[in-house]
Amino acid sequence: MAQELNLDTREELLDFYSDWYNGFESLTGFSQEKTHLLRIKAELETKRLIPFNKSCSLVDIGCGIGFKTYILAPFFTKATGLDFIQKAVDTGTHLNPLPQLSFYRDDVFEPAGLYRGDVVSAIGLSVLNTPDLSELSSRLQAIFGAYVEEEGTLWVLNPSNFSSSAPGGWYNHSVKELRNLKLMLESTGKFSVTQIFHHHFLRYYTADGGYWFLHRLSRLILGKSQLYSLIIRKK
C-alpha cells in the first residue's frame, strides 16, 4: 500500500490516513449517495424547479451527520445543515472541509428562528413520517414559515413504495395520498406545489452507466422504495 500511494515513511502514512478519515468522502456509502443525489439534482435543475446556483443559500433540515448537505453545498453560496441531535452536528462539523458549509443544532418543532434559506431541503425528514395528511400539511406549512426565505423554495425528498403501509417504520405514502397532499397545500391559497416521481423519467436509469441502470431497474421491478420530490413555493 505504501508503494502504491508513493508513501515511504510511517509519518506519511499517518498523515495520509488522518486526512482520508477526516472527511465525508471516506465514509461507507458516500459514493453511491453522491451519485444518486446528483442525478436527482440534475433532473430538478433541468426542469428549473430548484435554483442550484451561487446566488442562493441552502438550509438542510434534519441533515444527520451531513452527507447530503455536503454533497449539495458546493452549488450554493452558503449552506447550513441543521439537526436535532448534537452528536450528529458535532460529527458533521468534524468531517466538513468546506468554508461555506456549517452545522448547527435546531429543533424543527421548536425552531430557533436563526436559519433561513433560499432553498430549504428536507430529505428523509423524520417529522414528515406520518400517514395523517392534515398533520403532514400542517408540518410542511410550519417548516416553510420557519425556514424558507420570502421568495424561497422548500424541497422535500422522500422514499416510498407507494403502498400506504409502514412495514419498516417509515410510512409509504401512496400516489393518491401524495396527490391529495398537493391539493391540500394548494387549497390554502398560499402555495404552489410540484410533485416529481423520479423513477418515471428515463434519464433516472440511463445517466450514470450500466451498474446504476441495473440497480435502479431492479429496485423498480422488485417494488422497492423509490424517491419522489415535493417542491413547494409561495404563490
C-alpha positions as CSV (number, residue, x, y, z in Angstrom):
1,M,0.0,0.0,0.0
2,A,2.8,2.4,0.9
3,Q,4.5,1.8,-2.5
4,E,1.2,2.2,-4.4
5,L,0.5,5.6,-2.7
6,N,4.1,6.6,-3.0
7,L,4.4,7.0,0.7
8,D,7.7,5.9,2.2
9,T,7.5,6.7,5.9
10,R,5.2,5.8,8.8
11,E,4.7,9.6,9.3
12,E,3.5,10.0,5.7
13,L,1.1,7.1,6.1
14,L,-0.3,8.5,9.3
15,D,-0.8,11.9,7.6
16,F,-2.5,10.3,4.6
17,Y,-5.0,8.3,6.6
18,S,-5.6,11.0,9.1
19,D,-6.7,13.2,6.2
20,W,-8.6,10.4,4.5
21,Y,-10.7,9.5,7.5
22,N,-11.3,13.2,8.3
23,G,-13.9,13.8,5.6
24,F,-17.2,12.7,4.3
25,E,-15.8,11.1,1.2
26,S,-14.1,8.3,3.1
27,L,-17.3,7.1,4.7
28,T,-19.0,3.9,3.6
29,G,-21.8,4.6,1.1
30,F,-20.7,8.1,0.3
31,S,-20.0,7.5,-3.4
32,Q,-23.4,5.8,-4.0
33,E,-25.2,8.6,-2.1
34,K,-23.5,11.2,-4.1
35,T,-24.3,9.6,-7.5
36,H,-27.9,9.2,-6.6
37,L,-28.4,12.7,-5.2
38,L,-26.6,14.4,-8.1
39,R,-28.8,12.5,-10.5
40,I,-31.9,13.9,-8.8
41,K,-30.4,17.3,-8.6
42,A,-29.8,17.3,-12.4
43,E,-33.4,16.3,-13.0
44,L,-34.7,19.1,-10.9
45,E,-32.2,21.6,-12.4
46,T,-33.2,20.6,-15.9
47,K,-36.8,21.3,-15.1
48,R,-35.8,24.6,-13.5
49,L,-37.6,23.6,-10.3
50,I,-34.8,24.5,-7.8
51,P,-32.2,27.2,-8.2
52,F,-28.9,25.4,-7.6
53,N,-26.7,28.4,-8.0
54,K,-24.2,30.6,-6.2
55,S,-26.6,33.4,-5.7
56,C,-28.7,31.3,-3.3
57,S,-28.4,29.8,0.2
58,L,-29.2,26.3,1.3
59,V,-30.6,25.1,4.6
60,D,-30.8,21.4,5.0
61,I,-33.1,20.4,7.9
62,G,-32.8,17.0,9.6
63,C,-29.4,16.6,8.0
64,G,-28.0,13.9,10.3
65,I,-24.2,14.0,10.1
66,G,-24.5,15.9,6.8
67,F,-23.8,13.5,3.9
68,K,-26.3,15.2,1.6
69,T,-25.7,18.7,2.9
70,Y,-22.0,18.3,2.0
71,I,-22.9,17.0,-1.5
72,L,-25.2,19.9,-2.2
73,A,-23.2,22.7,-0.5
74,P,-20.8,23.5,-3.5
75,F,-23.8,24.6,-5.6
76,F,-24.7,27.4,-3.1
77,T,-23.0,30.5,-1.8
78,K,-23.8,29.3,1.7
79,A,-25.1,26.0,3.2
80,T,-26.3,25.2,6.6
81,G,-27.1,21.8,8.0
82,L,-29.5,21.5,10.9
83,D,-30.2,18.5,13.1
84,F,-31.8,17.9,16.5
85,I,-29.0,15.6,17.7
86,Q,-25.9,17.4,18.9
87,K,-23.7,14.4,18.3
88,A,-24.7,14.5,14.6
89,V,-24.0,18.2,14.4
90,D,-20.6,17.7,16.0
91,T,-19.7,14.8,13.6
92,G,-20.7,16.9,10.6
93,T,-18.6,19.8,11.8
94,H,-15.6,17.5,12.3
95,L,-15.9,15.9,8.9
96,N,-16.6,19.2,7.0
97,P,-13.8,20.9,5.0
98,L,-16.0,23.4,3.1
99,P,-15.8,27.0,4.2
100,Q,-19.3,27.8,3.0
101,L,-20.9,24.9,5.0
102,S,-21.8,25.0,8.7
103,F,-23.7,22.7,11.0
104,Y,-25.9,23.7,14.0
105,R,-28.4,22.1,16.3
106,D,-32.0,23.1,15.7
107,D,-35.4,21.5,16.6
108,V,-38.0,21.6,13.8
109,F,-40.8,21.5,16.4
110,E,-39.2,24.5,18.2
111,P,-37.1,26.3,15.6
112,A,-34.6,28.9,16.9
113,G,-35.6,31.3,14.0
114,L,-31.9,31.8,13.2
115,Y,-31.6,29.9,10.0
116,R,-33.4,30.7,6.7
117,G,-32.5,29.7,3.2
118,D,-33.5,30.4,-0.4
119,V,-33.7,26.6,-0.8
120,V,-34.6,24.5,2.2
121,S,-34.2,20.8,1.8
122,A,-35.9,18.2,3.9
123,I,-34.5,14.8,2.8
124,G,-36.0,11.8,4.6
125,L,-37.0,14.1,7.4
126,S,-38.5,12.0,10.2
127,V,-41.1,14.6,11.4
128,L,-42.8,14.1,8.0
129,N,-43.2,10.4,8.7
130,T,-47.0,10.4,9.3
131,P,-49.9,8.9,7.5
132,D,-52.2,11.8,8.6
133,L,-52.3,14.1,5.6
134,S,-53.7,17.0,7.6
135,E,-50.9,16.8,10.1
136,L,-48.4,16.4,7.3
137,S,-49.7,19.5,5.6
138,S,-49.5,21.5,8.9
139,R,-46.0,20.4,9.5
140,L,-44.9,21.4,6.0
141,Q,-46.5,24.8,6.3
142,A,-44.8,25.3,9.7
143,I,-41.4,24.3,8.2
144,F,-41.9,26.7,5.3
145,G,-42.8,29.5,7.6
146,A,-39.8,28.9,9.9
147,Y,-37.0,28.3,7.5
148,V,-37.8,29.5,3.9
149,E,-37.0,32.9,2.7
150,E,-39.8,35.1,1.3
151,E,-39.2,34.1,-2.4
152,G,-37.7,30.7,-1.5
153,T,-38.4,27.0,-2.1
154,L,-39.0,24.1,0.2
155,W,-37.7,20.8,-1.4
156,V,-38.9,17.6,0.2
157,L,-37.2,14.4,-1.0
158,N,-38.6,11.2,0.5
159,P,-38.7,7.4,-0.3
160,S,-41.9,5.5,-0.8
161,N,-43.0,2.2,-2.3
162,F,-46.5,3.8,-2.5
163,S,-48.1,1.0,-0.6
164,S,-49.9,3.1,2.2
165,S,-48.1,1.0,4.8
166,A,-45.2,1.2,7.1
167,P,-43.6,-2.2,7.5
168,G,-40.2,-0.8,8.5
169,G,-41.5,2.1,10.5
170,W,-41.4,4.6,7.6
171,Y,-44.9,5.3,6.2
172,N,-45.0,4.8,2.4
173,H,-47.5,7.4,1.1
174,S,-49.4,6.2,-2.0
175,V,-49.5,8.2,-5.2
176,K,-53.1,9.1,-4.4
177,E,-52.2,10.3,-0.9
178,L,-49.4,12.5,-2.3
179,R,-51.7,14.0,-4.8
180,N,-54.2,14.7,-2.1
181,L,-51.5,16.3,-0.1
182,K,-50.6,18.6,-3.0
183,L,-54.3,19.6,-3.3
184,M,-54.5,20.2,0.4
185,L,-51.5,22.5,0.4
186,E,-52.7,24.4,-2.7
187,S,-56.2,24.8,-1.3
188,T,-54.8,27.1,1.4
189,G,-54.2,29.6,-1.4
190,K,-50.7,30.2,-0.2
191,F,-48.6,27.6,-2.1
192,S,-47.9,26.2,-5.5
193,V,-46.7,22.5,-5.3
194,T,-44.9,20.4,-7.9
195,Q,-44.6,16.7,-7.5
196,I,-41.8,14.7,-9.2
197,F,-41.7,10.9,-9.2
198,H,-38.1,10.4,-10.2
199,H,-38.4,6.9,-11.4
200,H,-40.8,8.0,-14.1
201,F,-38.0,9.6,-16.1
202,L,-35.7,7.6,-18.5
203,R,-32.6,9.6,-17.5
204,Y,-33.0,8.4,-14.0
205,Y,-32.0,5.0,-15.2
206,T,-29.6,5.7,-18.1
207,A,-27.5,8.7,-17.0
208,D,-24.9,7.0,-14.8
209,G,-23.7,3.9,-16.6
210,G,-24.6,0.2,-16.6
211,Y,-24.3,-0.6,-12.9
212,W,-26.7,2.2,-11.9
213,F,-29.1,1.3,-14.7
214,L,-29.4,-2.3,-13.4
215,H,-29.5,-1.2,-9.8
216,R,-32.4,1.2,-10.3
217,L,-34.3,-1.0,-12.7
218,S,-34.1,-4.0,-10.3
219,R,-35.5,-1.8,-7.5
220,L,-38.4,-0.8,-9.7
221,I,-39.1,-4.5,-10.7
222,L,-38.9,-5.7,-7.1
223,G,-41.2,-3.0,-5.8
224,K,-38.6,-1.3,-3.6
225,S,-38.9,2.2,-2.4
226,Q,-38.4,5.0,-5.0
227,L,-37.8,8.6,-4.4
228,Y,-40.2,11.5,-5.0
229,S,-39.9,15.2,-4.6
230,L,-42.3,17.9,-3.5
231,I,-41.3,21.4,-4.5
232,I,-43.3,24.0,-2.5
233,R,-43.3,27.7,-3.2
234,K,-45.4,30.6,-2.2
235,K,-47.9,31.8,-4.8
